[in-house]
């Protein structure tokens, strides 16, 4: 099965050109954003313009932080309910978009406590949700995943619910004002989604179709990440589309070992998500069967895993991860059968240690 029910509008002025797809979602929107980037890149003003033109009211919940916490989701939920909002718009990177999904769910289930996010037996129905990415890695606009920080556990845990947006607007111009480090880190996250998704046990010809084309497009953007080319409008749109295609891939498969290893390190060391998953990618690829390794590397334009790692070092400038965090990540992953069993090869402790870098 390939199931990705979100309508995706891609291209310049996607919101303005398809305004009705946004304004038909409700009468009063809760706009969920991070810091000031949604104003800086213009996405917020595009949304406001189409809402005002259609007399749709809105309230803003600003300040969703990186790696959003369950507590912040509940705070936004209460704010949305108090203000009578009947649909949600998430604008930003993965943090704002993932939070918006959980907020939509919890607003629909207004009497429930935060534990609902992790209740496998409970229904996943949510308020209508629009997602507008302003970075190029998470793919959250095309996935059902909402990764949240569990403060009491000191790590990140996805909600168990399948939370697909109703509609997503994928417009490359919102990347124009993104800092280069965010562009690079998030583009490496998109690469990780295609790498991990394409060998996943749940991979099919259809997911490989998304990953294969996404990898080819990703390869053509490498000079931008290296700083050798100033991106033009079509390059930025391409980077945004890669991210969405990579999202479509993992929406079917899920992620595997590098993502699993990254979570406690991102929280413990404050290393951005896309950069953090990339530490483990080269050894992960090396552990694959040759056919899979070649399939990925040839499309991404690398001759071997070392070349991919050199590229990562150049574009992300990674700091050293203290060994105790690598060890903790290894131990945590060893006890997480879902991430390990998603890999169709035997992953011995020795191989896992090598991937973890310990
Ligand atoms: Fe990711």
Boltz pocket constraint, residues with backbone or C-beta under 6 A from the ligand:
constraints:
  - pocket:
      binder: B
      contacts: [[A, 137], [A, 138], [A, 189], [A, 192], [A, 193], [A, 259], [A, 273], [A, 277]]
      max_distance: 6.0
